[in-house]
Each structure stands twice: as C-alpha cells, then as structure tokens.
Amino acid sequence: MKEKGTAVRRPLLYDNGPDYFEDGMARFVAKGKLGFHDQSLKIWIPARYDFAFPFVDGKAKVGMDCKLIPHG
C-alpha cells in the first residue's frame, strides 16, 4: 500500500537492477516512455522518449518513434 506523500518512480531495469546514476541522473519509465530523475526522485526530463542512453558530459542521446525489431 502506498502511503500518502510517498514518491514512487519505476526505474529502467538495467543489468539486473535499477538504472545507474550518470551525471547525477537516472532513467525511469512511465507509460512506456523514458525520462530522467535525480537522486531525490525529482523529474528533470519528463518521460517522453522511446529510448534514452545515460547522460555523458551533460548530454544524453534519445530516440523517438522507435520500432522494436525482434532479434533472431
């Protein structure tokens, strides 16, 4: 049961656990899209991307209108 006032974020699962923080940001998932939050769970970039790489030197590569292509 979620307590009133409790912040909840669904992390991007990566390497058998939640996403790593890079440049102080980690990726999260909301409604099938990716966004970024800081360690206090404050959203800095809303979830609007189909995919996003971690931040490196203050920038992150992101993708929109991506299509899943099965491998194999």
TORTOR-947546 format. One record per atom (N, C-alpha, C, O): residue in one letter; x, z, y. Coordinates in steps of 0.02 Angstrom, whole numbers, plus 50000, padded with zeros to 5 digits. Layout:
N
aXZY
...
***
This chain:
72
m500425000049941
m500005000050000
m500445000050062
m500915004050067
k500304995650108
k500694995150170
k500445000350220
k499845000850233
e500915004250248
e500735009150297
e500655005850365
e500985000950380
k500215008550406
k500105005950473
k500765006250512
k501105011350514
g500925000550545
g501525000250586
g502154998550548
g502694998250578
t502114997350483
t502694995750443
t502854988250449
t502414984050437
a503474986550468
a503674979550473
a503814976850403
a504144980050362
v503544970950389
v503644967850324
v503874960650335
v503554956950373
r504414958650302
r504654951750303
r504794949750230
r505024953850191
r504644943650214
r504804941050148
r505454937150154
r505464931650182
p506004939850128
p506654936550136
p506694930250093
p506354929650042
l507104925550115
l507284919950073
l507704922650016
l508204926050029
l507524921349955
l507924923749899
l508494918949887
l508394912849880
y509104921649885
y509704917649879
y510194921449835
y510334927349847
d510474918049785
d510984921149742
d510734927749711
d511084932749712
n510114927549685
n509814933349651
n509664939349696
n509624944949672
g509574938149760
g509404943549806
g509194940849873
g509134934749882
p509064945349921
p508854943049987
p509434939350022
p510014940550007
d509254934950068
d509744931050105
d510244935550139
d510084941150159
y510854933150146
y511384936750180
y511304935950256
y511024930950279
f511544940850293
f511554940250366
f512184936550386
f512734938450366
e512094931250424
e512654927350452
e512544926950527
e511994925250549
d513044928550566
d512984928750640
d512404933350660
d512074932050711
g512274938550621
g511754943350637
g511044941250621
g510564944750638
m510964935450587
m510304932850571
m510244931650496
m510734929950462
a509634932450471
a509474930750401
a508834926650401
a508424927150446
r508754922650349
r508164918350343
r507594922250310
r507714926450267
f506984920750331
f506394923550299
f505884918050288
f505924912650318
v505394919350244
v504884914450226
v504204916950249
v504034922750240
a503814912450280
a503124913950299
a502724907550293
a502904902450324
k502194907750254
k501764901950244
k502154895750222
k502004890150243
g502654896750178
g503044891250151
g503564888350197
g503884883350180
k503674891350255
k504164888950303
k504704894250313
k504604900050296
l505284892250341
l505834896850352
l505934898150426
l505844893850468
g506124904350441
g506304906450508
g506884911350503
g507154912350449
f507064914350560
f507634918850563
f507444925450595
f507064925650643
h507714930950568
h507614937650597
h508284941250600
h508764939350566
d508314946450642
d508924950450645
d508854956450598
d508374957050561
q509344960950600
q509354966550554
q508804971650567
q508634975650523
s508514971550626
s507954976050640
s507284972750622
s506744975550635
l507314966750592
l506744962650571
l506384959250630
l505834956550621
k506694959350689
k506404955750746
k506484948250734
k507034945850719
i505944944550742
i505964937350733
i506264934150795
i506024935150851
w506804930250785
w507114926650840
w506904919350839
w506824916250892
i506804916650779
i506574909750772
i505994909850722
i506104911450664
p505384908350745
p504804908550700
p504884903850640
p505254898950643
a504534905450587
a504554901350526
a504184894850537
a503564894650538
r504564889450546
r504264882850557
r504654877250524
r504484871350531
y505184878950487
y505614873950457
y505514873550381
y505384878650349
d505564867450353
d505514866650281
d506134869450247
d506094872050191
f506704868850279
f507324871750254
f507774873450313
f507724870350366
a508204878450303
a508684880350355
a509304883050321
a509264887150275
f509884880850344
f510514883650322
f510664889850363
f510374890650417
p511094894350340
p511274900350379
p511614898450444
p511884892950451
f511604903050491
f511964902050554
f512714902050543
f512974905950502
v513064897750580
v513794897550581
v513984896250654
v513784891150683
d514374900650683
d514594899950753
d514004898950800
d514044894850846
g513454902550788
g512884902350834
g512404896650824
g511934895850864
k512494892550772
k512054886850759
k511854886650686
k512224888850642
a511254883950673
a511024883050604
a510724876150597
a510334873950639
k510884872750543
k510574866350528
k509894867650496
k509834871950452
v509384864050519
v508704864950492
v508404858150474
v508634852950499
g507904858250432
g507564852150412
g506814852850418
g506524858150404
m506504847350439
m505774847050444
m505534840850406
m505914836050399
d504914840950382
d504624835450344
d505034833850283
d505114827950265
c505304838950249
c505694838050188
c505234836850129
c504664839050129
k505494833450079
k505124832250017
k505534834949959
k506144834049957
l505204838349912
l505534840949853
l505624835349803
l505134832049784
i506224834249781
i506374829149731
i506644832749669
i507184835649672
p506274832549613
p506504835949552
p507164833149529
p507294827149534
h507594837449503
h508234835449477
h508214835149401
h508004839949369
g508424829649373
g508454829049300
g507874826049271
g507844825249210
***
